[in-house]
């Protein structure tokens, strides 16, 4: 058992050493997991430690909170005789994810369920209620595939026997659905700050043809902010700056980058968008398009790169919003 735990700890340590920023859990994703590992029984059961295999189905309520159901199968072999059988464990857990915006996402779990094990001297079975707690990590290769490690301390309750305390430790793979995009509110008008340049051809993937100018000012149609929200009402692209203008100063936000494809992401807490176009073409300063996604507690803005790599930049707070300043070619 100790060797198995040390092996799992070594695997998790490798993941911890390299964890670049990357938003992988956003909320409202469905996940399917498969796992393999070990299961150690309470000494009172007189059962050998054995392999555990299982399947999990989960749903992320938010970027922090999730629900997950697991089914585990463990071959049972008693040490007091040659009787064999199987343990079946069905449980549901509540998960809390720490740092969901990162590539490496630690989490804790608490839940319970039901288990069945064969009795050692007859054909009857023990059917017990269970309580479990533990945690683990998920290491995301991209926004739909993650390697994970889990450990659980499981209590099995009996009516006539002492409570059993078992341990499950596994590694596995999680396949996660991509969160469906939400369309937010659009460009009311495009006011040129200087001479208007001819519009460039729109990528085929863009359903609505955005008007492009260089430099440009984009004004949103909706200028009435929802209660308690910071509303994005305007965007300006000029010289080496992309400016995001809101009805109030923006101070509570997160900034990170994603890959495949390369893009800069800004999450604005309690933000809302006045734009209705799902995608607006920029094609300047290394940025191809700007996209908006609305969530219950924040607004996400994507700046998609032109050539698969973001140019050097810095972000400054202004009295009306934020400025993305491109600092290199």
VOFI-710916 format. One record per residue (C-alpha): residue in one letter; x, y, z. Coordinates in steps of 0.2 Angstrom, whole numbers, padded with zeros to 4 digits, always signed. Layout:
N
AXYZ/...
END
This chain:
329
X+0000+0000+0000/X+0014+0012+0005/X+0023+0009-0012/X+0006+0013-0022/X+0003+0029-0012/X+0021+0035-0015/X+0019+0031-0033/X+0003+0041-0035/X+0011+0056-0025/X+0026+0056-0037/X+0015+0057-0052/X+0005+0071-0044/X+0022+0080-0039/X+0027+0080-0058/X+0011+0089-0062/X+0013+0102-0049/X+0030+0107-0055/X+0023+0112-0072/X+0007+0121-0071/X+0005+0136-0083/X-0010+0147-0082/X-0025+0140-0092/X-0043+0141-0089/X-0050+0124-0091/X-0065+0123-0079/X-0078+0136-0083/X-0094+0128-0077/X-0109+0119-0085/X-0097+0105-0092/X-0102+0087-0092/X-0087+0075-0089/X-0084+0056-0091/X-0070+0048-0082/X-0062+0031-0082/X-0049+0026-0068/X-0038+0012-0062/X-0029+0010-0045/X-0029+0001-0029/X-0041-0003-0015/X-0035-0007+0003/X-0048-0015+0015/X-0050-0013+0033/X-0040-0026+0043/X-0056-0032+0051/X-0062-0038+0034/X-0047-0050+0031/X-0047-0045+0013/X-0031-0043+0002/X-0028-0026-0006/X-0032-0027-0024/X-0035-0018-0041/X-0049-0005-0042/X-0057+0000-0059/X-0071+0011-0062/X-0081+0024-0071/X-0087+0042-0067/X-0100+0054-0073/X-0099+0072-0068/X-0106+0089-0070/X-0098+0106-0066/X-0111+0117-0058/X-0099+0132-0058/X-0080+0134-0061/X-0078+0129-0043/X-0092+0117-0038/X-0096+0101-0047/X-0105+0084-0044/X-0099+0067-0049/X-0106+0049-0048/X-0094+0034-0048/X-0095+0016-0049/X-0080+0005-0043/X-0077-0013-0045/X-0064-0022-0034/X-0060-0041-0034/X-0061-0048-0017/X-0050-0062-0010/X-0051-0066+0008/X-0035-0070+0018/X-0044-0082+0030/X-0050-0094+0017/X-0050-0096-0002/X-0067-0087-0005/X-0067-0074-0019/X-0080-0062-0025/X-0082-0044-0030/X-0084-0027-0021/X-0097-0015-0029/X-0096+0003-0024/X-0108+0016-0030/X-0106+0034-0023/X-0110+0052-0027/X-0097+0066-0022/X-0098+0085-0021/X-0082+0092-0028/X-0074+0109-0025/X-0060+0114-0038/X-0046+0126-0032/X-0038+0137-0046/X-0050+0131-0060/X-0042+0144-0072/X-0026+0134-0071/X-0020+0119-0081/X-0017+0109-0065/X-0033+0110-0054/X-0033+0102-0037/X-0049+0098-0029/X-0057+0091-0013/X-0072+0079-0012/X-0086+0074+0000/X-0100+0061-0003/X-0107+0044+0001/X-0117+0030-0007/X-0118+0011-0006/X-0107-0004-0007/X-0109-0023-0008/X-0096-0036-0003/X-0097-0055-0001/X-0097-0063+0016/X-0082-0074+0020/X-0091-0090+0024/X-0107-0091+0015/X-0116-0085-0001/X-0123-0069+0007/X-0117-0051+0005/X-0114-0036+0016/X-0124-0021+0009/X-0118-0005+0018/X-0121+0013+0017/X-0104+0023+0014/X-0097+0040+0018/X-0081+0046+0009/X-0070+0061+0008/X-0054+0065-0001/X-0047+0074-0015/X-0035+0074-0030/X-0029+0084-0045/X-0034+0086-0063/X-0021+0090-0076/X-0028+0097-0092/X-0020+0094-0109/X-0033+0105-0117/X-0051+0111-0113/X-0058+0093-0115/X-0045+0081-0109/X-0037+0079-0092/X-0027+0066-0083/X-0032+0065-0065/X-0027+0057-0048/X-0039+0053-0034/X-0038+0047-0016/X-0053+0043-0005/X-0055+0037+0013/X-0071+0027+0013/X-0082+0022+0029/X-0094+0007+0027/X-0107+0007+0041/X-0115-0010+0048/X-0129-0013+0059/X-0120-0027+0069/X-0102-0025+0065/X-0089-0011+0068/X-0087+0002+0054/X-0075-0002+0041/X-0062+0011+0035/X-0056+0008+0017/X-0045+0017+0006/X-0046+0020-0013/X-0032+0028-0024/X-0033+0029-0043/X-0027+0038-0058/X-0038+0040-0074/X-0043+0051-0088/X-0057+0063-0089/X-0066+0068-0105/X-0075+0085-0103/X-0088+0093-0114/X-0085+0110-0121/X-0097+0123-0113/X-0109+0130-0126/X-0107+0147-0131/X-0119+0161-0126/X-0123+0175-0138/X-0122+0192-0129/X-0129+0209-0135/X-0120+0222-0154/X-0112+0234-0164/X-0124+0249-0165/X-0112+0259-0176/X-0094+0260-0182/X-0087+0278-0180/X-0071+0281-0189/X-0058+0290-0179/X-0048+0294-0195/X-0050+0289-0213/X-0060+0273-0216/X-0051+0259-0224/X-0059+0246-0235/X-0066+0231-0226/X-0056+0216-0228/X-0064+0199-0232/X-0072+0191-0217/X-0067+0173-0212/X-0079+0160-0218/X-0083+0155-0200/X-0090+0172-0196/X-0109+0172-0199/X-0111+0191-0198/X-0100+0202-0208/X-0091+0214-0196/X-0086+0231-0202/X-0068+0234-0201/X-0059+0250-0201/X-0041+0255-0195/X-0041+0264-0183/X-0059+0260-0177/X-0072+0264-0164/X-0085+0251-0160/X-0100+0257-0151/X-0113+0245-0143/X-0132+0246-0146/X-0136+0242-0128/X-0130+0256-0116/X-0142+0252-0101/X-0132+0242-0088/X-0141+0227-0079/X-0141+0231-0060/X-0125+0228-0052/X-0116+0225-0068/X-0101+0233-0077/X-0107+0236-0095/X-0095+0236-0110/X-0101+0250-0121/X-0087+0253-0133/X-0071+0247-0140/X-0057+0257-0148/X-0042+0251-0159/X-0029+0264-0162/X-0010+0265-0164/X-0004+0251-0153/X-0019+0250-0141/X-0035+0241-0139/X-0046+0250-0127/X-0061+0242-0118/X-0073+0255-0112/X-0087+0252-0099/X-0100+0262-0089/X-0089+0261-0073/X-0070+0258-0070/X-0065+0240-0071/X-0055+0234-0056/X-0060+0216-0053/X-0054+0205-0067/X-0043+0191-0072/X-0031+0190-0086/X-0023+0174-0094/X-0019+0165-0110/X-0025+0150-0119/X-0017+0139-0133/X-0023+0129-0148/X-0027+0142-0154/X-0017+0155-0145/X-0028+0169-0137/X-0029+0181-0123/X-0043+0180-0111/X-0050+0193-0099/X-0063+0188-0086/X-0072+0204-0079/X-0081+0200-0063/X-0100+0205-0064/X-0097+0211-0082/X-0109+0212-0096/X-0108+0216-0115/X-0117+0228-0125/X-0112+0219-0141/X-0123+0207-0150/X-0111+0200-0163/X-0103+0184-0157/X-0087+0188-0166/X-0079+0205-0172/X-0065+0206-0184/X-0050+0217-0179/X-0035+0211-0190/X-0023+0223-0182/X-0010+0222-0168/X-0009+0203-0170/X-0027+0201-0165/X-0039+0193-0178/X-0055+0194-0169/X-0063+0199-0152/X-0077+0187-0145/X-0088+0189-0130/X-0096+0175-0119/X-0108+0179-0105/X-0108+0170-0088/X-0119+0172-0073/X-0105+0180-0063/X-0093+0187-0076/X-0090+0192-0094/X-0076+0183-0104/X-0068+0192-0118/X-0057+0183-0130/X-0044+0191-0141/X-0039+0178-0155/X-0022+0179-0162/X-0018+0181-0181/X-0003+0169-0182/X-0006+0157-0168/X+0005+0167-0156/X+0001+0183-0146/X+0012+0198-0147/X+0020+0205-0132/X+0007+0215-0122/X+0003+0224-0106/X-0014+0229-0098/X-0017+0245-0090/X-0032+0251-0080/X-0040+0267-0085/X-0054+0278-0078/X-0066+0271-0090/X-0060+0253-0092/X-0045+0243-0098/X-0031+0246-0111/X-0022+0232-0120/X-0005+0239-0126/X+0005+0229-0138/X+0023+0232-0134/X+0032+0222-0147/X+0031+0217-0166/
END
